[in-house]
Amino acid sequence: MIAAVLAAVLAVSSPLPAAAPDGEVSFTSHGVTLRGTVVAPVGGGPAPGIVMVHGSGEHDRDDYRAEAEAFAKAGIATLIYDKRTEGYSLFERDYSVLADDALAAVQALRSRPGVDPARVGVWGLSEGGWVAPLAASKSKDVAFAVTVGANGVSPDRQQAWALETYLRRGGVTGSMVDMVSSTNMRTLAGAGAFPEAGYDPVPVLEKVRQPVLGLWGELDRLTPPGEAVRIFRETLDRAGNRQYTLKVFPQAQHGLRQTTDGFDKLDGFAPGYLELVADWVNGTKEGPSADPPPAQASQSVALAPLAWYEAPWVQIGVWALALLAFAAYPVTALFRRRESVPLAGPARWLASTGTLATAGFLVYYVALSMGAAMAPGPVLFGRTLPWLALQLIAVGVVAAGAVTAVSWWRSKERGGVRVGLLLAGAALFVPWAVHWGLLVP
């Protein structure tokens, strides 16, 4: 209690410097002009500087203003900038370009009055945890690297782990977990729709000679934190970089906000986080120092390369042919006066269930890929309600296909090309549905 009172008195009598009025800056990287703000401390000698590197997705400078203002009050000039939109999207990005953006920002901050150019480094959150070390490895002008929620594994492996973590937290088990976290991720990467999927951060970390401050939340559910701490420590040790501090904050989530379980985000940062960054940047970069890796409910797994039959265009082709075969039956019925009686009922069921299963899967797959997997909704028997419905319909396709095939074989009127095409669609559907988990428990 006495120590707390003394600390409060000292804080009042010796306040941290306030932030100076914001300074607007602009800089060019790869033909794009980026704009930002320098949040600087007031008074004093040349200050150290931090360039804040964004996490994934669209971000502007204000997304990191709270941290920037805290660092400025601790005597650190902090540059926050609007993330590029040209050449960056869900399906397009280049970490080397993003690292060059950060390096251009470093040069802009190094040239500012009141900033010590020899003490300007980078800070990167999440995706920035891949980009910030890359920037440091490319230029000696970067004095240090701070990472928050950084990964020691590739983006596809990290994303697969995160998706599985969120699905299992929602009560989902079985084939849907495998489809979303493995089959889906491997297919997107194989199709080139997951940019930088196989980026390996280890060779980059081996080239970083500057001091490194790596920070993680104990309850990070987006990055496998235990693996990241271990990989960072082993890699930096192997590379001979002994100036590192690796810290794990209890009851903190991915972005080092306070949390109850890692899946929610409470107000306020993890106690001690902002102070640690400020003290480390302002002080001597000693080391090595590493907290024990936090426990993980599961380990991430490297994704296997696609077999030839798993290739995206093969799967799309099979899906399209099956859908066409199923949908053709009711369409062509509009031009016929009568159908073969023994085949009419089973064939209609096969066409209906087949069309619904293939079209319904596409709709739900897109929804899952756009974020629904992170909030799966109601679950019954370890399955989300849409997935359970799709699996039941897929079983209906198999049953209707078997009945239609038997009726076709026994009938004197085989139904011609229409029924043959329908049965071909069912034959294509079965291996396709197994591959995507619709016919797997």
Secondary structure by P-SEA (a helix, b strand, c coil): caaaaaaaaaaaaccccccccbbbbbbccccbbbbbbbbccccccbbbbbbbbbcccccccccaaaaaaaaaaaccbbbbbbccccccccccccaaaaaaaaaaaaaaaaacccccccccbbbbcccccccaaaaaaacccccbbbbcccccccaaaaaaaaaaaaaaaaccccaaaaaaacaaaaaaaaacccccccccaaaaaaacccbbbbbbbccccccaaaaaaaaaaaaaaaacccbbbbbbbccccccccccccccccccccccaaaaaaaaaaacccccccccccccccbbbbccccccccccaaaaaaaaaaaaaaaaaaaaacccccccccccaaaaaaaaaaaaaaaaaaaaaaaaaaaccccccccccccccaaaaaaaaaaaaaaaaaaaaaaaaaaccccccaaaaaaaaaaaaaaaaaaaaccccc
